[in-house]
Structures are given as structure tokens and as C-alpha cells.
């Protein structure tokens, strides 16, 4: 059975939200906020951090009005438009649809956390060496990053029509 394009988009978005939210529930229930778990030595760790800001905690110390605007209202508007664009633009190729759906799903999941909990649960950390390491991130962040990188490669390697 073939599903329609729009149902496929909605299912991809819901799948991204579900995987992220399930992972956050597991982390909140099983990892103490002061705990660090070495999954692969010091290279790959898991922890439970509540991020009240955006990417890498940026904006954590903004006043409440600016946080409301930049971390809730603006993202909701952008995500709403992104979903509208993805559904209505029939010229998008399948790879771009998957990428945009991942961006939307990850974004919605993090905005949901801000609304429901006042913060976003982050828990993955990669420490390659003292100068090369990541911030603490979550599945939604990986989904958004995957979508952005996929779009970037699609644009760079797109065949001229």
C-alpha cells in the first residue's frame, strides 16, 4: 500500500518527535542530574542536563520576555511555515522532504519540551580530545543537524536542470 506524500511527511515528523520524546523520558527516569555515564570510555558519555536556552545553552540568561519571543514564539512560527512549505511545495525531491521533516520534527520536539518543562533535556556528549568535543545534545538536535547537513549536501551536489 502506498501512502500519500502528505501523510508520509506527517509520519516522518511524528516519528522524529516520538523517538526524541521517548529517549528524553528514559533519560529523565533513569539518569540522575549529577550522574555521568561513560558509554564508550570518556569519548561517549550520557548525562541528564536541563537546558533553559537554545543551542549550547545560548540565551539561558535572557530575560523572560526575550526567551518567550526567541525560544517559543519565533520557533513555532518558523516550524509552522516549514511544515506548510514542505507539504505545499510539490517540487521538493524525496531527500529534501526527509531532511525538512527531520528539521521540523526535531524542532517541534524541543519546543514541546520548553512549553511542557521550561527547559530541554540534553544527554549525549562526545569528547574526542580536550580541544575537539561537542556540547551536550539530544536526539532532536541530531535530527535537526541531520536534516540541515542533508539539505546542504543536496544543494551542493544538486544537478543543474
C-alpha distance (Angstrom), angle and dihedral (degrees) to the residues before:
residue distance angle dihedral
X1 . . .
X2 3.80 . .
X3 3.79 117.4 .
X4 3.77 121.4 -144.9
X5 3.78 121.0 -100.5
X6 3.83 93.5 -112.6
X7 3.81 93.5 47.7
X8 3.82 88.1 50.3
X9 3.81 91.0 52.8
X10 3.80 92.4 48.5
X11 3.82 91.8 46.8
X12 3.83 91.6 50.8
X13 3.80 90.8 50.7
X14 3.81 92.0 47.3
X15 3.82 91.3 47.2
X16 3.81 91.0 53.5
X17 3.80 91.4 48.6
X18 3.82 92.7 46.6
X19 3.81 95.7 49.4
X20 3.80 91.2 48.0
X21 3.80 95.5 45.7
X22 3.81 93.1 46.3
X23 3.81 90.7 50.6
X24 3.82 90.7 49.9
X25 3.81 92.4 49.3
X26 3.81 89.8 52.0
X27 3.83 91.6 48.5
X28 3.82 94.2 46.8
X29 3.82 90.4 49.1
X30 3.79 99.3 43.1
X31 3.82 110.5 28.0
X32 3.79 120.8 66.1
X33 3.84 113.4 -136.9
X34 3.81 91.1 -117.7
X35 3.81 94.1 47.5
X36 3.83 127.5 101.3
X37 3.78 117.7 -166.5
X38 3.79 118.3 -159.8
X39 3.80 105.0 -143.6
X40 3.81 95.3 171.3
X41 3.81 105.3 11.1
X42 3.80 112.4 -81.2
X43 3.82 89.7 -36.4
X44 3.83 98.2 78.4
X45 3.78 119.3 26.3
X46 3.77 136.4 170.2
X47 3.79 125.9 -150.2
X48 3.80 139.0 152.5
X49 3.81 113.3 -109.2
X50 3.80 125.8 165.6
X51 3.82 108.5 -145.5
X52 3.82 113.3 -159.4
X53 3.80 91.8 -176.8
X54 3.77 135.2 52.8
X55 3.82 129.9 -93.6
X56 3.84 109.5 -3.7
X57 3.80 90.0 -4.9
X58 3.81 94.1 -64.7
X59 3.78 110.0 162.4
X60 3.81 95.2 22.1
X61 3.78 90.9 128.5
X62 3.83 97.2 43.7
X63 3.76 116.5 122.9
X64 3.84 114.5 -95.5
X65 3.82 94.8 -104.7
X66 3.81 93.4 54.0
X67 3.82 90.4 45.0
X68 3.81 89.5 52.9
X69 3.81 91.2 50.7
X70 3.82 100.5 40.4
X71 3.81 101.6 32.0
X72 3.82 101.1 36.1
X73 3.81 118.2 12.3
X74 3.82 98.2 39.6
X75 3.84 94.8 44.1
X76 3.82 91.7 48.1
X77 3.81 90.0 52.7
X78 3.80 93.4 46.1
X79 3.81 92.7 46.4
X80 3.79 91.2 47.4
X81 3.79 90.5 52.5
X82 3.82 91.4 44.7
X83 3.81 91.3 55.5
X84 3.81 91.2 45.1
X85 3.83 90.6 49.8
X86 3.81 93.3 47.2
X87 3.79 93.1 49.6
X88 3.82 97.5 42.5
X89 3.82 101.1 39.3
X90 3.80 102.3 86.2
X91 3.83 91.5 -179.8
X92 3.82 93.6 72.0
X93 3.80 115.9 112.1
X94 3.81 120.3 -131.4
X95 3.81 94.4 -102.1
X96 3.81 91.3 54.0
X97 3.81 90.7 47.5
X98 3.81 90.8 53.6
X99 3.82 91.1 46.3
X100 3.81 94.2 49.0
X101 3.81 91.2 44.9
X102 3.82 90.1 53.3
X103 3.80 91.0 50.0
X104 3.81 91.2 48.8
X105 3.82 94.6 45.7
X106 3.80 94.1 48.0
X107 3.78 92.1 45.2
X108 3.79 93.7 48.5
X109 3.79 91.6 48.9
X110 3.81 93.2 53.0
X111 3.83 92.0 45.0
X112 3.81 88.4 50.5
X113 3.82 89.0 55.0
X114 3.81 91.4 51.4
X115 3.80 90.6 51.2
X116 3.83 97.0 42.2
X117 3.82 100.5 36.8
X118 3.80 107.0 14.7
X119 3.82 89.7 -119.6
X120 3.79 142.3 48.2
X121 3.80 120.0 -109.4
X122 3.81 111.3 -127.6
X123 3.79 122.5 -177.3
X124 3.83 116.7 155.1
X125 3.80 121.9 90.3
X126 3.81 129.7 176.4
X127 3.81 119.4 -163.0
X128 3.80 110.2 -176.0
X129 3.82 94.1 164.9
X130 3.80 137.5 -34.9
X131 3.81 93.2 -75.0
X132 3.81 99.9 33.6
X133 3.79 113.2 59.1
X134 3.77 138.8 119.3
X135 3.73 132.4 -120.1
X136 3.79 116.1 -110.8
X137 3.81 109.7 -79.5
X138 3.81 143.6 167.9
X139 3.82 140.9 -140.3
X140 3.83 92.3 -86.0
X141 3.80 89.6 55.4
X142 3.81 89.5 51.0
X143 3.80 89.9 49.8
X144 3.80 93.0 51.1
X145 3.82 91.3 45.3
X146 3.81 91.7 48.5
X147 3.81 90.0 50.5
X148 3.80 93.5 48.1
X149 3.82 93.7 47.3
X150 3.80 91.1 46.4
X151 3.82 90.9 51.7
X152 3.79 90.4 47.3
X153 3.81 92.2 52.2
X154 3.80 90.4 44.6
X155 3.79 90.4 54.3
X156 3.80 94.6 43.9
X157 3.80 95.2 46.6
X158 3.81 98.7 34.1
X159 3.78 114.6 132.1
X160 3.77 112.8 -119.9
X161 3.81 111.7 -113.5
